Amino acid sequence: MNFLQQTFKFYINSSLHVALAVVSFTMVTYQNFNLPVDSDIVVFVFFSTVVAYNFVKYYPVLKLKRETITIELKRIVLLSLLSIIPLGMILVTMTPEVFLFIVCMGILTLLYVLPFLPKTKNLRDVSGLKIFVIALVWTGTTVVLPFFETGQGYNLLATETMYYALSRFFLIIVLTIPFEIRDTKLDSLYLKTLPQWVGVRSAKVIGVLLSLLSLFFLVLGGEDLFSLYNTLYIVVIGFVLFSNQNNTLYYSAFWVESFPLLWFVSIFIFG
């Protein structure tokens, strides 16, 4: 494996790409509602995503297979530890409301991995719950946090904002479906992921319907139906329809997770 391949693999496996995706959706919210962008929040969202995703992905590995830790994993752990530094520096400057909201999101992330229910279950192991927890955390981070941070939390109760949040929630569920289809043979049956529950073909149908529902809520929130979003949702539907159990890791981990970046860049190119 050459240097570029190793670098790209580290970029994906260390959650840097998904961190850019979360930041992109956060910036989309800022742009859609003309909210003043706070660079501290953007930095916080990026590094908190790196820490949270690496904790979720690698904590079970570090806990069970300490003797087989690879060099790459050691580098990912180091990156995650270093990412905590800017998080701490920014947290101490936040208002109590923003800090409390972030703590709630952090607790939800911890409970996703750490056992807290009988028989040592965590939120990820609760049948059928995984996809909704992911969608809730992403929506909270990319939609709710920008409003709290700008002191406009009261606007979250506005009808158009609630429609927007629902649109983002359903869109995140759709973007998670290709991952669940890919992992159908790997996930334990008790997880009851959507493809395990209804089958791959039906999961795709649900993904298409939820895409249309997400677009519907976006339009209800005031966006023009005949605009950039038509093309963007066609891309989302394409990701769902072309997903299968034989997709490479990078189909979902890179291409699907590139969708928020595509959305963010499209806003600046097409307005």
Secondary structure, DSSP 8 states (H G I E B T S, - for coil): --HHHHHHHHHHHTTHHHHHHHHHHHHHHHHHTT----HHHHHHHHHHHHHHHHHHHHHHHHHH-GGG--HHHHHHHHHHHHHHHHHHHHHTTS-HHHHHHHHHHHHHHHHHHS--BGGGB-GGGSTTTHHHHHHHHHHIIIIIHHHHHTT-GGGGGSHHHHHHHHHHHHHHHHHHHHHHHHTTTTS-GGG--HHHHH-HHHHHHHHHHHHHHHHHHHHHTT--SSSHHHHHHHHHHHHHHT--TT--HHIIIIIGGGHHHHHHHHHHHH-
